[in-house]
Amino acid sequence: MNLIHILVACSLMVAQPANKEAILETILSEPKAAKIPMQYKTEGDATQNKGAGTPDDVLLKQGIEFYNAEFYERALQALESLQENYPQSPFKDQASLWKAKILVQQQKYADALQELSTIPQQSGEYPAALFMTGRVNQAMGKPLDAIEYYSKVAGLYPDQDFSDDALILVAQLYISQKKGNAALRVLLKDIKQYSDRETVDDAYYWLGKILSTDPHLKDVELARKVYTIFLKRASDPAYNAFYSSPLKDRVADELKRLDATYFPE
């Protein structure tokens, strides 16, 4: 088989939707041992203690405090002072992440992307920079660019706290682009790989949504099964992500709608 035939075969294989048995196997499987309670870092959190109590550390904390208080210009001043006066600071990349967050709030997206591009690949903040670059592109209305960056995060740094969030965002963007097959594959991957994460309830919700509405993948019986499993786990404190999920009422409403429409008594 020559290279062209191999590429065509691979592309056809990728295009195939997940079969019903694969979906059932995934949603019926028990989650991995939950890491509860689990603390999730947001991109750019100043959680490292190196240099604590030093002037650059103080400037970073000031910038974060001003950001949280929505004094964005003062926050920028503190962070820029850190970068200008302490160019070798261990906090300089975190300062860039927070600056990018401020610039996004100000809708200065090009400036935010420029700031994120200064964070080198060897930096510990680089995965967060990739994730935030995806967020900026999404805010700019560039879904394919956003998918590219989110996919890099999930593919290159699967153990990051926000890698599961990246997959959920990829799935949502695929849904917005009417690419149900692609969204379904991403959601199944998220459930298999991150069943112990707090986003697993989102994955089940969107999986049920695709199966109940997508014109090419519609399978209301399977959607009903997904929603039923969701609500069963939501009643059990052992399944913390489902039990504490803000999506419980929405899933219950979706299940009622399916029952009334397709399974009337």
Contacts in CASP RR format, 6 or more apart in sequence:
PFRMAT RR
TARGET T0000
AUTHOR 0000-0000-0000
METHOD contacts of the structure
MODEL  1
MNLIHILVACSLMVAQPANKEAILETILSEPKAAKIPMQYKTEGDATQNK
GAGTPDDVLLKQGIEFYNAEFYERALQALESLQENYPQSPFKDQASLWKA
KILVQQQKYADALQELSTIPQQSGEYPAALFMTGRVNQAMGKPLDAIEYY
SKVAGLYPDQDFSDDALILVAQLYISQKKGNAALRVLLKDIKQYSDRETV
DDAYYWLGKILSTDPHLKDVELARKVYTIFLKRASDPAYNAFYSSPLKDR
VADELKRLDATYFPE
1 9 0 8 1.000
15 181 0 8 1.000
16 181 0 8 1.000
17 181 0 8 1.000
17 184 0 8 1.000
17 185 0 8 1.000
17 216 0 8 1.000
17 217 0 8 1.000
18 181 0 8 1.000
18 184 0 8 1.000
18 185 0 8 1.000
18 188 0 8 1.000
20 219 0 8 1.000
20 222 0 8 1.000
22 188 0 8 1.000
23 184 0 8 1.000
23 188 0 8 1.000
23 207 0 8 1.000
23 211 0 8 1.000
23 222 0 8 1.000
23 226 0 8 1.000
24 222 0 8 1.000
24 225 0 8 1.000
26 188 0 8 1.000
26 191 0 8 1.000
26 192 0 8 1.000
27 191 0 8 1.000
27 204 0 8 1.000
27 207 0 8 1.000
27 225 0 8 1.000
27 226 0 8 1.000
27 229 0 8 1.000
28 229 0 8 1.000
29 192 0 8 1.000
29 195 0 8 1.000
30 195 0 8 1.000
31 195 0 8 1.000
31 196 0 8 1.000
31 200 0 8 1.000
31 239 0 8 1.000
32 195 0 8 1.000
32 196 0 8 1.000
33 196 0 8 1.000
34 196 0 8 1.000
34 238 0 8 1.000
34 239 0 8 1.000
34 240 0 8 1.000
34 241 0 8 1.000
35 196 0 8 1.000
35 197 0 8 1.000
36 240 0 8 1.000
38 196 0 8 1.000
38 197 0 8 1.000
38 198 0 8 1.000
40 161 0 8 1.000
40 162 0 8 1.000
40 198 0 8 1.000
41 47 0 8 1.000
41 161 0 8 1.000
41 162 0 8 1.000
42 162 0 8 1.000
43 97 0 8 1.000
43 101 0 8 1.000
43 125 0 8 1.000
43 128 0 8 1.000
43 129 0 8 1.000
43 131 0 8 1.000
43 132 0 8 1.000
43 162 0 8 1.000
44 94 0 8 1.000
44 97 0 8 1.000
44 98 0 8 1.000
44 101 0 8 1.000
44 125 0 8 1.000
44 128 0 8 1.000
45 94 0 8 1.000
46 57 0 8 1.000
46 60 0 8 1.000
46 61 0 8 1.000
46 64 0 8 1.000
46 91 0 8 1.000
46 94 0 8 1.000
48 90 0 8 1.000
48 94 0 8 1.000
50 90 0 8 1.000
51 57 0 8 1.000
51 90 0 8 1.000
51 91 0 8 1.000
55 85 0 8 1.000
55 86 0 8 1.000
56 82 0 8 1.000
56 85 0 8 1.000
56 86 0 8 1.000
56 89 0 8 1.000
56 90 0 8 1.000
56 91 0 8 1.000
56 92 0 8 1.000
57 91 0 8 1.000
59 78 0 8 1.000
59 79 0 8 1.000
59 81 0 8 1.000
59 82 0 8 1.000
59 85 0 8 1.000
59 86 0 8 1.000
59 91 0 8 1.000
59 95 0 8 1.000
60 78 0 8 1.000
60 79 0 8 1.000
60 82 0 8 1.000
60 91 0 8 1.000
60 94 0 8 1.000
60 95 0 8 1.000
60 98 0 8 1.000
62 75 0 8 1.000
62 78 0 8 1.000
63 74 0 8 1.000
63 75 0 8 1.000
63 78 0 8 1.000
63 79 0 8 1.000
63 98 0 8 1.000
64 75 0 8 1.000
64 98 0 8 1.000
65 75 0 8 1.000
66 72 0 8 1.000
66 74 0 8 1.000
66 75 0 8 1.000
66 78 0 8 1.000
67 75 0 8 1.000
67 98 0 8 1.000
67 101 0 8 1.000
67 102 0 8 1.000
72 102 0 8 1.000
72 105 0 8 1.000
72 106 0 8 1.000
75 98 0 8 1.000
75 102 0 8 1.000
76 99 0 8 1.000
76 102 0 8 1.000
79 95 0 8 1.000
79 98 0 8 1.000
79 99 0 8 1.000
79 102 0 8 1.000
80 99 0 8 1.000
82 89 0 8 1.000
82 91 0 8 1.000
82 92 0 8 1.000
82 95 0 8 1.000
83 89 0 8 1.000
83 92 0 8 1.000
83 95 0 8 1.000
83 96 0 8 1.000
86 92 0 8 1.000
89 95 0 8 1.000
93 119 0 8 1.000
93 120 0 8 1.000
93 123 0 8 1.000
93 124 0 8 1.000
93 125 0 8 1.000
93 126 0 8 1.000
93 129 0 8 1.000
94 125 0 8 1.000
96 115 0 8 1.000
96 116 0 8 1.000
96 118 0 8 1.000
96 119 0 8 1.000
96 125 0 8 1.000
96 129 0 8 1.000
97 116 0 8 1.000
97 119 0 8 1.000
97 125 0 8 1.000
97 128 0 8 1.000
97 129 0 8 1.000
97 132 0 8 1.000
99 112 0 8 1.000
99 115 0 8 1.000
100 112 0 8 1.000
100 113 0 8 1.000
100 115 0 8 1.000
100 116 0 8 1.000
100 129 0 8 1.000
100 132 0 8 1.000
100 136 0 8 1.000
101 112 0 8 1.000
101 132 0 8 1.000
103 109 0 8 1.000
103 111 0 8 1.000
103 112 0 8 1.000
103 115 0 8 1.000
104 112 0 8 1.000
104 135 0 8 1.000
104 136 0 8 1.000
104 139 0 8 1.000
107 139 0 8 1.000
109 136 0 8 1.000
109 139 0 8 1.000
109 140 0 8 1.000
112 132 0 8 1.000
112 136 0 8 1.000
113 133 0 8 1.000
113 136 0 8 1.000
113 137 0 8 1.000
116 129 0 8 1.000
116 132 0 8 1.000
116 133 0 8 1.000
116 136 0 8 1.000
119 125 0 8 1.000
119 126 0 8 1.000
119 129 0 8 1.000
120 126 0 8 1.000
123 129 0 8 1.000
127 153 0 8 1.000
127 156 0 8 1.000
127 157 0 8 1.000
127 160 0 8 1.000
127 162 0 8 1.000
128 160 0 8 1.000
128 162 0 8 1.000
130 149 0 8 1.000
130 152 0 8 1.000
130 153 0 8 1.000
130 156 0 8 1.000
130 157 0 8 1.000
131 149 0 8 1.000
131 150 0 8 1.000
131 153 0 8 1.000
131 160 0 8 1.000
131 162 0 8 1.000
131 165 0 8 1.000
131 166 0 8 1.000
133 149 0 8 1.000
134 145 0 8 1.000
134 146 0 8 1.000
134 148 0 8 1.000
134 149 0 8 1.000
134 150 0 8 1.000
135 146 0 8 1.000
137 143 0 8 1.000
137 145 0 8 1.000
137 146 0 8 1.000
137 149 0 8 1.000
138 146 0 8 1.000
138 169 0 8 1.000
138 173 0 8 1.000
143 173 0 8 1.000
143 176 0 8 1.000
143 177 0 8 1.000
144 177 0 8 1.000
146 169 0 8 1.000
146 173 0 8 1.000
147 170 0 8 1.000
147 173 0 8 1.000
147 174 0 8 1.000
150 166 0 8 1.000
150 167 0 8 1.000
150 169 0 8 1.000
150 170 0 8 1.000
150 173 0 8 1.000
151 166 0 8 1.000
151 170 0 8 1.000
153 160 0 8 1.000
153 162 0 8 1.000
153 163 0 8 1.000
153 166 0 8 1.000
154 163 0 8 1.000
154 164 0 8 1.000
154 166 0 8 1.000
154 167 0 8 1.000
154 170 0 8 1.000
155 163 0 8 1.000
157 163 0 8 1.000
158 193 0 8 1.000
163 194 0 8 1.000
164 190 0 8 1.000
164 193 0 8 1.000
164 194 0 8 1.000
164 197 0 8 1.000
164 198 0 8 1.000
164 199 0 8 1.000
164 200 0 8 1.000
165 199 0 8 1.000
167 186 0 8 1.000
167 187 0 8 1.000
167 189 0 8 1.000
167 190 0 8 1.000
167 193 0 8 1.000
167 194 0 8 1.000
167 199 0 8 1.000
167 203 0 8 1.000
168 187 0 8 1.000
168 190 0 8 1.000
168 199 0 8 1.000
168 202 0 8 1.000
168 203 0 8 1.000
168 206 0 8 1.000
170 183 0 8 1.000
170 186 0 8 1.000
171 183 0 8 1.000
171 186 0 8 1.000
171 187 0 8 1.000
171 190 0 8 1.000
171 203 0 8 1.000
171 206 0 8 1.000
172 183 0 8 1.000
172 206 0 8 1.000
174 180 0 8 1.000
174 182 0 8 1.000
174 183 0 8 1.000
174 186 0 8 1.000
175 183 0 8 1.000
175 206 0 8 1.000
175 209 0 8 1.000
175 210 0 8 1.000
180 210 0 8 1.000
180 214 0 8 1.000
180 216 0 8 1.000
180 217 0 8 1.000
181 216 0 8 1.000
181 217 0 8 1.000
183 206 0 8 1.000
183 210 0 8 1.000
184 207 0 8 1.000
184 210 0 8 1.000
184 217 0 8 1.000
187 203 0 8 1.000
187 206 0 8 1.000
187 207 0 8 1.000
187 210 0 8 1.000
188 207 0 8 1.000
190 199 0 8 1.000
190 200 0 8 1.000
190 203 0 8 1.000
191 200 0 8 1.000
191 203 0 8 1.000
191 204 0 8 1.000
191 207 0 8 1.000
194 200 0 8 1.000
194 203 0 8 1.000
197 241 0 8 1.000
198 240 0 8 1.000
198 241 0 8 1.000
199 241 0 8 1.000
200 241 0 8 1.000
200 242 0 8 1.000
201 230 0 8 1.000
201 234 0 8 1.000
201 241 0 8 1.000
201 242 0 8 1.000
201 245 0 8 1.000
201 247 0 8 1.000
202 247 0 8 1.000
204 226 0 8 1.000
204 227 0 8 1.000
204 229 0 8 1.000
204 230 0 8 1.000
204 242 0 8 1.000
204 251 0 8 1.000
205 230 0 8 1.000
205 247 0 8 1.000
205 250 0 8 1.000
205 251 0 8 1.000
207 226 0 8 1.000
208 222 0 8 1.000
208 223 0 8 1.000
208 226 0 8 1.000
208 227 0 8 1.000
208 254 0 8 1.000
209 223 0 8 1.000
209 254 0 8 1.000
210 217 0 8 1.000
211 217 0 8 1.000
211 218 0 8 1.000
211 219 0 8 1.000
211 220 0 8 1.000
211 222 0 8 1.000
211 223 0 8 1.000
211 226 0 8 1.000
212 218 0 8 1.000
212 220 0 8 1.000
212 223 0 8 1.000
212 254 0 8 1.000
212 258 0 8 1.000
220 258 0 8 1.000
220 261 0 8 1.000
220 262 0 8 1.000
223 254 0 8 1.000
223 258 0 8 1.000
224 255 0 8 1.000
224 258 0 8 1.000
224 259 0 8 1.000
224 262 0 8 1.000
224 263 0 8 1.000
227 251 0 8 1.000
227 254 0 8 1.000
227 255 0 8 1.000
227 258 0 8 1.000
228 255 0 8 1.000
230 242 0 8 1.000
230 245 0 8 1.000
230 247 0 8 1.000
230 248 0 8 1.000
230 251 0 8 1.000
231 248 0 8 1.000
231 251 0 8 1.000
231 252 0 8 1.000
231 255 0 8 1.000
233 239 0 8 1.000
233 242 0 8 1.000
233 243 0 8 1.000
234 242 0 8 1.000
234 243 0 8 1.000
234 245 0 8 1.000
234 248 0 8 1.000
234 251 0 8 1.000
235 243 0 8 1.000
236 242 0 8 1.000
236 243 0 8 1.000
237 243 0 8 1.000
242 248 0 8 1.000
END
